[in-house]
């Protein structure tokens, strides 16, 4: 698969070949402007490739963009009711699922407030809710930690785990940080390069005050202001917990 935005422009994606498996999470790691959001939009069906194609895309897709639309006059509940109708849910099903997810993600002050009046973080929670209103066969999440507080990040991780257990294909992207519970790829020069996180030295930085390196369930190799380096044999589980607790991944080196 290939993608560029003008006929004479550079290729953003150049020969990407990716297979998503049911019940498995795939994580794409790359810096800003490398093309990871472009790849996710193509997989989700929100954009078309310049060359190549996406095959066997499931019918029920949940897509959480990196930045949720903010200038929406409808309340969150009205917006989600519209999304529910588009996905073939009854009003009762949509209402019940909206209430469940709003409570789990701690949407404040609740779903009956105009989206335009919500904070960035709570607007992002609405984006998560719309993606999960109907249990997806394919869940695509661009930068899962963007704008979310620590409890919401932990709940999103739990919701993604539930979707994975239900057999969903899950694709995540991250800017040098991730929730790598499955396969990990680095996007570089328009191509995907597989990486392994097991047995790695992992460098973290605290994303909120009050975090202590001593609370990390891993061997601490280095601790200095703003950075901790650890070693763990189960990086998947370790990073899932560290992200939920408020840490950010700086680097993972084998």
N, C-alpha and C positions, 0 to 999 in steps of 0.2 A: 504494500500500500504506500502511496506517495501523496504529498500535499504541499502546494505552494499557493500563495495568494495573488500572484500576478503571473502572466505568461512568461515574463523575463526574470521573475524573482527567484531567489534562492529556495531550495527545497527545505521546508520545515520538517517534513517527514520524508525519508528517502529509503524505501525498501523495508518498511516495518511489516513483520510477520508475527502475529500474536494469536494464540489459541487460549480461550478462557474455558476452564473446566467447571462443571456444576459442583457446588459444595466446596469451592476453593477460592481464596482471595489472592489476587495478583496486584502487586504494588509497583508503580512506576515512579522512580525518583529522578528528579532533574532540577536544575536551577530555573530562575525566572527567564522567560523568553526563549526557552529551548524547544517548546512544542508539546509539552505534556498535556496542557488543557486542550489543545487542538486535537490530539489523539483521543482524549476522552470524549470530546464532543462528537467525533466521528463514530466511535464505538456506540455511543448512546443514540445516534441517529439525528443529532442536532446540527450536523455539518456533513458535507459530502467530500470524499477524497478526490484528489485530482486524477489519480491513477489507482487502479486496483479496486477492490470492493470488500464489503463486510458481508459474510455469509452466515446463515443460521442464527441470525439475531433473534432472541426470544421476543415474544409479543408483549410481555409485561415488563416494562423498563422503569426503573427509578433512577433519576439523575439529579444529583446535588451539585450545582455549579459552585465555583470558588466564591463568587459574589452573588448573593441573592438579589433580585429586583427589589428596590426600596420604595420607588415612587408609585405605589399602588394605593388607591383610595379605599378599596374594599377592606373590610375587616379580614383578619386571618381566617375566621370561620367561613365567611362568604367566599373567599378565594379558594379555600380547601373544598367547599361544597361544589364549586365549579370544576375543580380538578377531579373530584370524586365522580361527578356525572360523566366527564370525559372518559374515565376509566371503567365505566359500567357498574359502579357501586350504587346501591340504594342510598337514600337520604339517611336512613337509620344506620347503615353500615359506615357511611362516611362520618356521621356525627359521633358514633361510638369510638371509631378509630382516632378521630381528631382529639377527643377528650383523653383517650388513653395516652397518645403520644405527647400531647401538650403537658400532661401531668408528669410523664416520665422524663421529659426534657426540661421541665420546669420553665415553661413558656410564661414570661412575666410581662404585663399583668394578666395575660390570658388570651384566648383566641378571639374574643369579642372586641378587640381594639384594632383600629386601622393599621395596616402594615406600615404605612408611612410614619406612624407615630411610635413605632417600636425602635428599640436600640438596634445597632448593627448585629449584636450577638443574638438577640431574640428574633430579628428578621431572618438570620441564618437558621434558627431552629424551625421556622416556618418552612424554609426550603427543605430541611431534612424531613419534616412531617409530610410534605406533598410527595416526596419521593417514596415514602413508605406507606402511604395511605392504602394502596393495594399491594399486598406482599409481592415483591418483585421477583421475577426469574433472573433478571440482570440488574444489578445495582452498581451504578457508576458514581463515585464520590470524588470530587476535585478538592484537594486540600482539606481533609476531614476536620482538622483542628481550627480552621480559620474562623475567627470571631466567636468561638464557643468557650465558655468557662469550663473549669476542670470537671465539675459534676456532669455537664452536658457532654463533654468529650468522652467521659467514662460511659455514659448511657448510650451514646452513639456507637461506641465500641461494642457494647452489649447487644445493641440492635443489629449490628453487622454480623456478630457471631450467630445470632438467632437466624438471620437470613441465610448465612452459610450453612447452618445445620438443616435448614429447610431445603437445601439444594440449589440455592441461588449462585449464579456466577457473580463475583464481586471484583470490581476494578477500582483501585484507588490511585491517586497521584499525591505526591508530596514534594515540597521544596526542601531537599536535604533532611527530611524527617518523615516518618511513616508509622503506620501500624502494621508491620510486616508479619501477618499471621500465616502467610502462604509463600508464594513465589515472589522474588524481587528482581526487577529489571532496572537498569540505569539507561535513560535516554540520552544519547550523545551522538552528535553529528547526524541526526535524523534517524538513527538506528537504535534498536533495543539490544542491550548487552546483559545477559543474565548474571546475577550476583548471588552469593550465599552469605547469610548473616550468622551462621552458626560458628561458635568458637572465635568470635571477633572481639577486638578491642573497640569499645564504644565510647565516644566522647559526647558528653551531655552538657547542656547549660540549663539553669533553672529559669522557667518561664514565669514564675511568680515568687514573691518573697516567702521566706520561711521554710524552704525546702532544705533538707539535710542529706548530705551524701551518705551518712550512716544509715539512713532508712532504705537505701537501695539494696535490693537482694542480689548483690553481685560483688565480686572481688574488686576493691578499689585500688587502682594503680597510681592515680594521681589526683590530688585535690588542691585547687587553687581558686581564687576569687573568680566567680563566673564560669567555671569549667570543672568538670569531674570526668576522669577517664576510668572506665571499669572494664573487666573481662568477664564474660559469661559464656557458658556452653549452650544455653537455651535463649538465644537472642529474641526469638519470636515472642515468647511469654514475657521476657524482661521488658522489651520495648513497649508492649501493650500496656503493662502496668505503669511504666515510667511516663508514658504519654498521658494516661489517665490521671496520674498524680501531679502533672504540671511541668514535667521536664520536656525539653526539646532536644532532638538528635542533631548534633553538629557533624559527626563523622563516624563511619564504621569501617574499620580496617582489619583485614584478615591477617 
